[in-house]
Amino acid sequence: MSVPSLVRAALLGFGYLATLTATAQAPQPPTRTFTNPLRDEGPDPWVIRRGSTYYYTNTTGSNITLWKTTSLSGVKEVPATVVWTPPATGPNSTQIWAPELHYLSGKWYLYYTATNKATPGDAARYVFVLENASSDPTTGTWVDKGRVNTKYTGLDGSVFEHKGKQYFLYSAYVGPQSVLAIAPLQNPWTLQPGTEVIIAAPTHPWEKGGGRQILEGPEFLPGKKGQLFIVYSASACWDDNYCLGMLTAPQGSDPLRPESWSKAAQPVFRPSAENGVWGTGHNSFTTSPDGRQNWLVYHAKTAADGKCAGRSSRAQQFTWNPDGTPNFGVPVSLQTPLPRPSGE
């Protein structure tokens, strides 16, 4: 190579190195973050993503309200839409709790817990259903489909689909405690008669906090290796150690057989004194806008005060263990910045 060629090559190499150095030193765009809560008043949060849109709801007590957003972390920034107000009298006239929005067979359904204003309390508490044929659940007309024909009084109804069949889960009042029951659906508001079975009852000390024996808020989660999971809330909502437990059914098992389900010996998501998070429970699951991440949405409180009040809704990403079980990690403090869901 001639001397001029060597000089030219050296200059080119120097320019390449200078470009690399400049690139390394150039400020990189910051990772977009958010901090919890999603909503300051957000007990029993529920999120469903359909396409690029999230629909969020939580217990208000007096009505059913939906928040519509393209950003899971931005729920607090969008307006609320009251989609249903209970009648003045009747079996579903007061204490409107734990609404869940589901899209089944081409229509929207809202499952919610209510009781009768004339005789309020657990003895008259049931799960009810509303139906909406609109493509957008914040619009259209919600039709009252009545009470789900459960065997017991109870609360916290949820549904899931598995191998082409639809199932209903709820927390049933049986004796002095709340147990978890399941039944196949005949249609979105009717259980197949005579098929309801109890699959779990409180057995561990951490399921008996607050002076009650309670399993509630059951939510279905398919495993990464074919297992079926039901994640539930344990103990009374006023118990500071309110937490999440989990049932597991192996791949290929029948979800209607109680023996299919085994219970985790310890909570899978629990309060963190270090992070100032108490009463972690009543969750739902969703994914990031691009579908690449799994997110846990739950309520918690900042004070260990023995009260149900003060529950805010929160979200954090969860991962999967090598055996296909979920790893929910530790609840983060309200001061911890979290990367926004991928695709936002």
ROPA-840971 format. One record per residue: x, y, z of N, C-alpha, C in turn; residue in one letter. Coordinates in steps of 0.1 Angstrom, whole numbers, plus 2048, in hexadecimal, padded with zeros to 3 digits. Atoms other than C-alpha are relative to their C-alpha. Last residue first. Layout:
ROPA-840971
XYZXYZXYZA
...
end
This chain:
ROPA-840971
8077F47FD6308158FD80780C7F9E
8097FC80A63E7F78EB7F880C802G
7FA7FF80E64F7E89087F58027F6S
80280C80863D7F09298058017F2P
80E80180564C80F9397FF7F37F8R
8017FE80E66D80A94C7F27FE7FBP
80080D80866780D9718008037F1L
8037FF80E67182A9888007F37F9P
7F78078096708209AD7FC8027F1T
7F67F780466083A9C48097FA7F5Q
8067F680863F8279C880B80A7FAL
8057F47F965380A9D57FA80A7F6S
7F67F47FF6577EA9C27F980B807V
8077F38036437CA9C980A80C802P
8037F97F465C7AC9C97F980D7FCV
7F77F77F965F7939AD7FB80680DG
8067F27FE64178699A80A80A807F
7F87FA7F565376798D7FC80F801N
7FE7F280063A75297980980580BP
8087F97F663E72D97580380F800T
80D7FB80664B71E9547F780680AG
80980B8006677089647F28047FBD
7FD80B80A6827209597F67F5800P
7F58097FC67173C96D8027F67F6N
80480E7FF65C75795C80D7F8804W
7F980880965C77D95E7FC7F1803T
7FC80D7FA64779896D8067F77F6F
7FD80B8096447BD9648037F3808Q
7F28038026357D597D8017F37F7Q
7FD80980B6137E698180F7FE800A
7F28008046027F899E8037F67F5R
7FD80A80A5DF8019AA80E8027FAS
7FE7FA80D5DB8149CA8047F57F6S
7FA80980A5CC8069EA8018077F3R
7F27FB8045C8821A058067F77F6G
7FF7F38075AA811A1780F8037FCA
80180280E5A97ECA1F80280D7F8C
80C7FB8065B77F2A428007FC7F1K
80B8087FE5D07E2A597F28047FAG
8097FA7F75E7800A597F47F7803D
80380D7F96077F3A497F680480BA
8018017F1607812A337FC7F2805A
7F37FC7FB613815A0E8007FF810T
8017F37F85F68029FF80E803806K
7F88017F35F37E79E47FE80E807A
8017F57F75DF7DF9C58087FE80CH
8058047F35E97C99A87FD80D808Y
8077F57FB5F27C99837FA7FC80DV
8098027F460C7B09797FA80D804L
8017F67F661C7B49567F67FC80BW
80C8037F762979C93D80080980BN
7FF8007F16407A99227F37FC807Q
7F38077FC6447A38FC8027FE80FR
80280E7FD6207AA8F180C7F9806G
7FA80980B62A7CA8DF7FE7F1804D
8077FD80D6117DF8F58067F77F4P
7FC7F380561E7CE9157FA8027F2S
7F380080760A7B192380380E7FBT
8007FB80E5EF7AD93C80D7FF7FAT
7F58028095E779B95D7FE8077F3F
80380480D5D07A497A80D7FF7F8S
7F87FC80C5D57A799F7F87FD7F3N
80B7FF80A5C17A79BF8068057F3H
80980A8045E07A99D67F68057F5G
7FF80280F5FC7BB9E77F77F57FCT
80D8048065F17C7A098007FD7F2G
8088097F76117DAA127F37FC7F9W
80B80580762D7EB9FF7F97F6808V
80C7F97FB646801A117F47FC7F8G
8047F780B6647F49FC7F3808804N
7F57F88046767E4A1A7FC80A7F6E
7FE7F67F66557D8A2980B80A7FCA
7F27FD7FE64E7C5A0980180C80AS
7FC7F27FC62B7B5A06810801802P
8037FD7F36277939F480580E803R
7FE7F18006277849D27FB80580DF
7F87FD80C62975E9CD80380F7FEV
8057F680961D7579F08098017F4P
7FE7F27FC62A7379FF7FA8097F6Q
7FF8007F26207129FE80280E806A
7F37FC7FC6147159DA80080180FA
7FE7F37FB5F37029D580F803804K
7F88007F35ED6E49C080380E803S
7F97F47FB5D16E19A78087FE80CW
7F77FB80A5C76C399180880C806S
7F38077FE5B86B29B080A8057F6E
7F97FA7F559B6CB9AF80E7FB802P
7FD80A7F65916BF98C80880680CR
80C8027F75816DA9788027F580AL
8027F57F65A26E796A7F47FE809P
80D7FB8015A86C59597FE80B80BD
8098047F65CD6BE9557F28077FES
80980B8045E16BF9357F57FC80AG
80480180E5FE6D39427F77F47FEQ
7F780380A5FF6D49687FA7FF7F2P
80580C8065E76E897E80A7FC7F5A
7FA80580C5F67029957F97F37FCT
80480E8025E57179B08067FC7F2L
80280580D5F57389BB7FD7F1800M
7FC80E8015F67509D87FD7FA7F2G
80580980B5F67759D88057F2802L
7F680480A5F878B9F77FA7F77F5C
80780480B5E679DA138097FD7F4Y
7F880A8076017A2A2D7F87F97F5N
7F57FA8075F27C3A398087F67F8D
7F48067FB5D17B2A4080C8067F8D
7FA7F77F65B57CAA3780C7FA807W
7FA7F48075AE7B7A1680680A80BC
80A7F58015A8797A2A80780C7FAA
8037F97F45BF779A237F680C7FDS
8028077F45CC76CA017FF80980CA
7FC7F87F55C97799DE7FC7F980DS
80B7FB7F85C97619C180580980CY
7FA7F77F65DF7569A47F4807808V
80A7F77FB5D173999080680780CI
7FE7FA7F35EB72897B7F3808803F
80A7F67FD5E870F95F80280580EL
8078007F36076FD9537F580A800Q
80D8078016106FA92E7F87FF80DG
7FD80E8036357039317F37F8801K
7F780080B6337299318037F17FBK
7F28027FE6157289488087FF7F3G
7FA80C8075F273594180F800802P
7F47FD8085E574E95B8067F47FAL
7FA80B8085C274E96A80D8067F9F
7FD7FC80E5B87679858087F57F9E
7F980A8085A77609A78028057F1P
7FA7FA80C59E77F9BB8077F67F7G
8087F880859776D9DC8088057F4E
7F980180D5A47539F57F68087F6L
8057FB80D59A75DA188097FD7F5I
7FA80B80959B74FA3B7FB8037F2Q
80980780959476DA528087F67F8R
80B8077F95A377DA717F67F97F7G
80B7F67FD5B8796A5D7F47F9807G
7FD7F47FA5CE77AA4F7F4809802G
80A7FE7F55C3757A4780380C808K
80D7FE8065D4750A267F580380AE
8017F38075F6757A347F38027F8W
8027F57F75F073BA4E7FF80E7F8P
7F37FA7FB5EC722A327FD80B809H
7FA80A7F85CC70DA2C80D805807T
7F57FB7F85B3724A1C8067F5809P
8057F97F459E711A0380C805808A
7F67FC7F55A57069DF7F980780CA
7F38058035946F59C180B80480AI
7F77F87F856F6F79C980E7FA7FEI
7F88077F65596E99AE809809807V
7F77F87F853D6F69988077F880BE
7F280280352F6DF97E80A807809T
7FB80B7F950A6DB98880F7FD7FEG
8068047F34FC6F396F8077F3805P
80680D8035147009547FB7FA80DQ
7F880C7FE51B7239607F87F47FCL
80780C7FA50874095180A7F5801T
8067FC7F45137649487F97F4807W
7F87F77F752D75F92D7F980480DP
7FE7F480851B74091F80680A80AN
80A80480A51A71C92C7FF80B7F6Q
80B7F68045397259407F77FA7F5L
8007FC80E54E70A9517F48097FDP
80A80780755170B9778018047F1A
7FF7FF80F56B7159907F57F87FAI
80880980856C71C9B58018037F2A
8007FE80E58572C9CD7F87F57F9L
7F880A80757E72D9F27FF8047F1V
8017FE80F573749A098097F67FAS
7F57FC80856F740A2E7FC8027F1Q
7FA7F47FB55773BA4B80B8067F7P
7FD8007F2541723A3980680D805G
80380E7FC545725A138037FF80FV
8028007F2544748A047FB7F2804Y
80D8047FA5517439E180080080FA
7FE8027F256D7569D07F37FD807S
8047F67F65697539AB8037FC80EY
7FA8027F357474298B7FA80B809L
8037F57F656073D96B8077FD80DF
8028047F256C72894E7FE80D808Y
8007F47F756A72B9287FD7FB80EQ
80B8007F657470E91180180C809K
80C7FD80658970F8F17F4800809G
80380B80A5A76FF9007F28017FBK
7F680A8015A771791D7FC7F57F7H
80280980B59473892080C7F6800E
7F480380959274C9407FC7F67F5F
80180A80A57875D95680D7FE7F8V
7F67FF80B5787719767FD7F57F6S
80280880B55F77799380A8037F5G
7F380180856C7889B27FF7F67F4D
7FB7F480754F7819CA80C7FD7F7L
7F17FE80153B7689DD80380C7F8G
7FD7F28005197589E480F8027FET
7FF7F97F45197339DB80080F7FEY
8068087F550E71C9C080080880DK
7F68087F85157369A57F87F980BT
80780A7F84FA74098C8097F7808N
7FA80D80450B7609807FA7F680AV
7F68067F74F377D9888057F37FAR
8048067F44E279296D80B7F9808G
80380F8034E97979487FD7F980EK
7FF8077F44E77BE94C7FC7F17FDD
80C8077FD4ED7CD92A8027F780CV
7FE80B7F75087E79267F37FA804W
8098027F55027FE9088037F3808T
80B80A80151B80C8F17F87FF80CG
80C7FB80753B81F8FA7F67F57FFT
8037F37FA5588199137F48077F9T
8088027F45577F49097FD80D807P
7F97F97F65637FC8E57F780080DD
7F18038025597E38CB80880780BS
7F77F68065357E68D880E7FB7FFS
7FD80580D5217C68E080980A7F8A
7FF7F58095217CD9068057FB7F2N
7FC80380D5177B49217FF80C7F7E
8057F78095157B89478057FD7F2L
7FA7FE80D51A79C9607F880B7F8V
8097FC80B5147979858078037F3F
7FA7FA80C5277869A17F68027F5V
7FE80980C5167819C28088077F5Y
7F57FB80A5137909E58027F57F5R
8077FD80D4F278A9F880A8057F6A
80B8098024FF778A177F88037F3A
7FB80C80752078BA147F57F67FDD
7F78087F95107ADA1C8037F37F9G
7F28008044F47C5A138097F6808P
7FA80A7F74D07BCA1980E7FF7FDT
8098027F64BC7D9A098057F680BA
8017F47F74D97E69F67F77FD80BK
80D7F98004DE7C39E680080B80BN
8098067F75017B79DE7F3809800T
8097F67FB51A7BC9C27F77F980BA
8078057F45387AB9B27F780B805T
7FE7F77F45427B398E7F87F980CY
8048087F45467A196D80380980CY
7FC7FB7F45467B894E7FB7F780CL
8088037F35427A892D80780680CY
7F97FD7F354D7B490A7F77FC80CW
8067F67F85417A28EB80880380DK
8047F480854F78E8CE7F980B808G
80A80380B54E76C8DF7FC80D7F9S
80380E80255F7798FF7F67FF7F4L
80580080E57179A9067FE7F17FDY
7FB80B80857679E92C7F98017F2H
8057FF80E5737BB9448077F57F7L
7F780680A5767B49697FA8017F2E
80580280E5657C898480C7FA7F8P
7F88098095717C29A87FB7FE7F2A
7F28037FE5567D29BD8067F87F5W
7FC80580D5347E39BB80F7FE800I
7F38067FE5287E69DF8057F97F3Q
7F67FA7F85047EE9D680D7F8801T
8027F17FE4E67E89C080B807808S
7F37FA8044ED7C69B180180F802N
7F58087FB4D17B29C280E8057FDP
7FF80D8064B77CD9BE80D7F9804G
80480B7F84B37F29C48037F37F9T
8037FB7F24C08139B77FD7F580AA
80E7FC7FE4CF8029987FE80580FP
80980A7FB4F58019957F2805801P
8047FC7F250881A97F7F57F6805T
80C8067FA51A80E9607FE80580EW
80880880A53381B9467F47FA806V
8098087F854383795B7F77F97F6V
80D80180655F8439447F77F7809T
80880B7FC57F8509537F38007F9A
80D7FD7F95978689427F97F3803P
80C8008095BB85E93A7F3802808V
8007F48085DB86894D7F48017F7E
8047F47F85D885096A7FE80C7F8K
80E8017FC5D98329527FB80D807V
8067F38015FA83D9437F1800804G
7FA7F77F661082094C7F980D801S
8038067F35F980893880580A80CL
7F58017F75FB82091B7FD7FA80DS
7F78088075E281D8FE80D7FE808T
7F37FA8035C78289158087F87F7T
7FB80580D5A282391F80D8077FCK
7F67F78065978279438067FA7F4W
7F680580957781594D80A80C7FDL
7F97F680856081C96A80B7FA7F9T
7F580680854680597A80680B7F7I
80380280F53181599580B7F87FAN
80D7FB80352E81C9BB7FC7FF7F1S
80A8027F654A8089CB7F28047FCG
8037F37FB5668169B67F57FF80BT
80C7FE7F85777F59B07FE80F803T
7FD8047F35907F59937F3803808N
80A7FD7F65907F896E8047FC80DT
7FD8017F25A87FA9517F4803808Y
80C7FC7F85A47F592C8027FC80EY
8028067F25C47F49187F3806805Y
8077F87F65C57FB8F27FF7F880DT
7F77F67FA5DE7F08D87FA80880BS
7F97F880B5CC7D08CF809809807G
80580580D5B77C68ED8058097F5R
7FB7FA80C5C87CA90F7FA7F97F4R
80180980B5B57C292F8068087F4I
7FB7FB80D5BD7D19507FE7F67F6V
80180980B5AC7CC9728048077F3W
7FF7FB80E5B37DD9937FF7F57F6P
80580B8095A47D19B48028047F1D
80180E7FB5AA7F19C77FA7F77F5P
80280A80B5B58109B37FF7F2806G
80B8087FB5B48319C57FD7F57F6E
7FF7FF7F25D68409BD7F57F9808D
80A7F77FA5D583399A80180080FR
8087FD80C5F18249857F5809804L
80B8098046068279A47FA8047F3P
80D8037FB62382499C7FB80B80AN
8018057F264083498B7F27FD803T
80C7FC7F96478379668027FC80FF
8048077F46668349507F2806805T
80D7FB7FB67183C92D7FC7F880CR
80B80A8006958319297F4807806T
8038077F46AA8509227F57F67FEP
80D7FD7FB6B68588FF7FD7F980CP
80980A8056DC8548FD7F2804805Q
80B8047F66F28729017F67F77FAP
80D7F980370F8718E87F67FC80AA
8017F57F77308658F87F38087FEQ
8008057F272E8428E87FE80C80AA
80D8077FD7248518C77FF7FB80ET
80B7F67FF74086B8C87F37F9803A
7FF7F87F37598508D07F580A802T
8048097F574D8398B480080780DL
80F80280174E85689B7FB7F780CT
8067F37FB77185F8A67F17FF801A
7FF8007F177C83B8A27FA80C806L
80980A7FB76E83B87E8007FF810Y
80E7FB80177F85C8777F67F6805G
8027F67F67A084F8837F2805800F
8018077F379D83086E7FD80980BG
80D80680079584684F7FE7F880DL
8097F67FD7B485B8577F17FB801L
7FF7FC7F37C983D85A7F680A804A
80580B7F77BD82E83A80080480FA
80E8008017C484F8287F97F6809R
8057F47F97E78518367F1801800V
7FF8037F17EE82D82C7FB80C808L
80B8097FC7E18348098007FD80FS
80D7F98007F78538067F47F7804P
8007F77F481583E8117F3807800V
7F87F480180E8237F77FE80880CS
8097F480080080080080980C800M
end
